[in-house]
Structure formats: structure tokens, C-alpha cells
């Protein structure tokens, strides 16, 4: 049983079942919120003619220091290479991404944003910003800061865990 570190004074003793119920409810709430965020952003993205997945790809490619190979894009997006190829096909057809043959390896292809793709990223950032503001601005500054601090702490705990045994270690161990 644990004591809530945020409380001063009285201990908040909960049974293992109560802790599990709280954690499950919290996970459900976060998943619901994530769906709401994705839906809100997707609605804004549809106004500029791209899907959420396509926007993720454009962002991933834009954040690479040099044009990535198709396999790197698939890895960044955590999708199978065939899915990445389909997304690149659609974005290339829309004039947002171009393929560059790898002169050292004819089987390999790099992808890079076109000028239109770079310009679209400005609109995508505005859509994401607008969606985020509409969802979180009503909370007020102090509650947003508190939520951000709690979520950052949860991310750190989830990825690092006690003694480095969190999700990141488990994921790396499976590769």
C-alpha cells in the first residue's frame, strides 16, 4: 500500500484493488482524451486535405536531419514498410513528398518534403495549435501546469520505471 506523495498530513491507504481501479480509470480517461485530441486535430487536418497519419509522416520526415530511407520512415512511425510505402505514394501524388533514389543502393529510396510539403507543415502546426488551445485553454493556467507536470512525471515513470525497468527497457529488450 502506498501513500499519495501529493498529500500532506493524513495517509491515504488504499487496497490493491482500489489502486488498480483508480489506475484503470485513469488509463481509460487518458485514452478518451487522446481520442478527443486526435479527433479534433483530424477535423482541422481534413480542412487542409491530409489525414492524421499523413500529417505524422510529414512531421517525421521534416524532423530528420537528412532525407530518411523508406525503412527509417516506417520505423519512425512504428508501421510496417508497406504501410509507409502507401502513405508516401499518396503524399507523393499530392506533391508533398518526393522520392530520391539512393545512388549507392538501387533498392533503397530516400524521401523528402517538397516545397508544398514544407508549406503545408505550417498549416498543420496551426491546426495542432488551434486544437490544443481549444481543448486545454478552458482549464486555466494553474491546472494546465499541474496536469503537464503530472503527465511528465507519469511519462518518466512509465519509460524509466524503478531501477530502469519501465516500458522503454522492456521495448528495447524485445528488439
Secondary structure, 3 states (H helix, E strand, C coil): CCCCCCCCCCCCCCCHHHHHHHHHHHHHHHHHHHHHHHHHHHHHHHHHCCCHHHHHHHHHHHCCCCCEEHHHHHHHHCCCHHHHHHHHHHHHHCCCEEEEECCCCCCCEEEEECHHHHHHHHHHHHHHHHHHHHHHHHHCHHHHHHHHHHHHHHHHHHHHCHHHCCHHHHHHHHC
